[in-house]
Amino acid sequence: MISPKIQDAINAQINAEFWSAYLYLAMAMHFESEGLHGIANWFRIQFKEEQAHAEIFINYLLSRGGRVALAPIAEVPDSWESPLAAYEATLVHEQKVTSLINGIYALAEAEHDYATRGKLDWFVSEQVEEEETAQGLIDRLKLIGENGMALYMLDQELAARVYNVPAPLANA
């Protein structure tokens, strides 16, 4: 059985993951409307990944005898000045998610909930990857500047990104 504190924290994280998914879907729709289909594809994949993260937390909470409490998702922005602005917002958001995951991890340690701490190890590593990827795209977009051909090439590259089911769901 999972403690009420951990259950509440995981339910809050489920909501945060769905909010993240909604944010990335909004980014995808924005860039679709701007004709940047590759960047839109990148954000659509992020949308799917965030939904999967919520599902991982849901499955975990249920496996521990917890109760999932879905809450309303707060409004997200729906436009960005540029791809660079969107990826900068992505990095800030992923840093916030990292702090949320770290908070649950610290709570799990305080509660001596080693199972939850173990489950969170995957998310800790995932957040390192998320922040690194966002920073890499920011760095590339800064190099691109106003070069339309370079932006076109990056957009084409991002169009090739495909969704991979996260390991914790692969056997679910």
N, C-alpha and C positions, 0 to 999 in steps of 0.2 A: 504494500500500500504506500502511496506517495503522500507526503505531508501536504497540508493545506497551503502552506507558503510556497512550496515548489509548484504545486498545481496552479496556483494563481499566477506565478511568474511565467510558467509555460503557456498558460492561456493568454497572458499579455503578449508573449512572444509570437504565438500563433496569429494574433491580431496584427502585430508588427510585420510579420511575414506576408500576410495578405495585403496590408497597406503597401508594402514594398512591391508586390506583384502589380497592384493597381497603378502605382507610380510608374513602373516600367512599361506597362501597357499604355499609359498616357504618353510617355515619351515615344513609344513606337508609333502611335497614331499621329503625333506631331510630325515626326520625320517622314512618315508615309505621305502626309499632306504637303511636305516640302520637296518631295521627289527623291529623298535620300533613302532608298529602299533597303540598302545594305545596313545602314545605321538602324533603321526601323527593325530589320531582322535581328540585329544584335540585342535590341531592347525587348523584342518578342521572346527571344530565348531567355533573357533575364526574367521576364514575366513568368515563364514556365518554371524556371528554377526556383523562384520565390514561392510559387504555389506548391512545388514539391517540398520545399523546406517546411512549409506549414503542415503538409501531410506527414512528414517525418515526425514532427512534434506531436501531431494528433495521434498517430499510431503509437508513439512512445507513451503518451499520457494514458491512453486506453490500455496498453499492455501492463501498466503499473496500477491499474484499478482506479485511475483518476477519471474525472468528469470533464469533458470538453465543453467550454462555454464560449460560443462564438459571439463576438461583439460587433457593433457597427464599425465600418471602416470610415475613417475620417477622409474628408475631401483632399485630393491631391492637386498640385499645379497641372496645367495643361498646355503650357507653351514655354519655350526656351529660346533665347536670342540666337543660339548657334549650337552646333554639335559640341564645341568646347564647353560652353556653359552647361549643357546637359551632363557631360561627363564629369565636370567639376561638381555638379549637384549630386551625381551618382557617388563620387568619392566621399563627399561629406555624409551622405546618407549611409553608405556602407560602414563608415567609421562609427556612426551612431549605432548601427546594428551590432558592430563588434562590441561596443560598450554594453549593449543590452545582453549579449551572450555572456560576456565576462561577468556581468552582474548575476546572472543565473548560476554561473559556475561558482562564484564566490558564495552564493546562498547555498548551493549544493554542498560545498565544503563545510560551511557553518552547520548545516543540518546533518552532516555525516552521511549524505546520500551519494554513495560512490557509484551507484548505477547511473544516476542522472549525470554525475560528473563525467563518467565514461562516455555516455551518449553525446555529451557536449564537446568532447574532444574532436569529433568529426567537424562540428560547426566552427570550432576555433580555427582549425586548419582551412576550412572553406572560406572564412572571413579574411584570412591572410591572402588567399588567392583572389578574392573579390576586390580587395583594396589594391593589390598589385596590378590587376588587370585594368582597373579604372585609371590608376596613375599612369600606366603605360600608354593608354589611349590619350590621356591628357597631354603627355609629353609629345606624342606623335602629332596631335592636333596643333600644339604650339609650334612645332617645326613646320607644319604645313602652312600655317598663317593664312594668307589670302590666296594661296595657290590652288586654283580650281581643279587643275589636272591631278594634283596630289590628293585632294579631297575625293575626287572621283575614284581614284585608285584605292583609297582606303575604304570607300563605300563598297566597291566591288569585293574587296577582301572580306569585309564584314558580312556581305551577303552570303558567303559560303559557310558561315558558322551554322552548326547543327546542334540540336538539343540532345543531350545525353542524360539518361535517367541517373540520378544520383545513387551512389552505392547503397545507402541505407534503404532505398526503395527497390533496388534491383531484385532483391529476393523476397519482397513483400507480397 
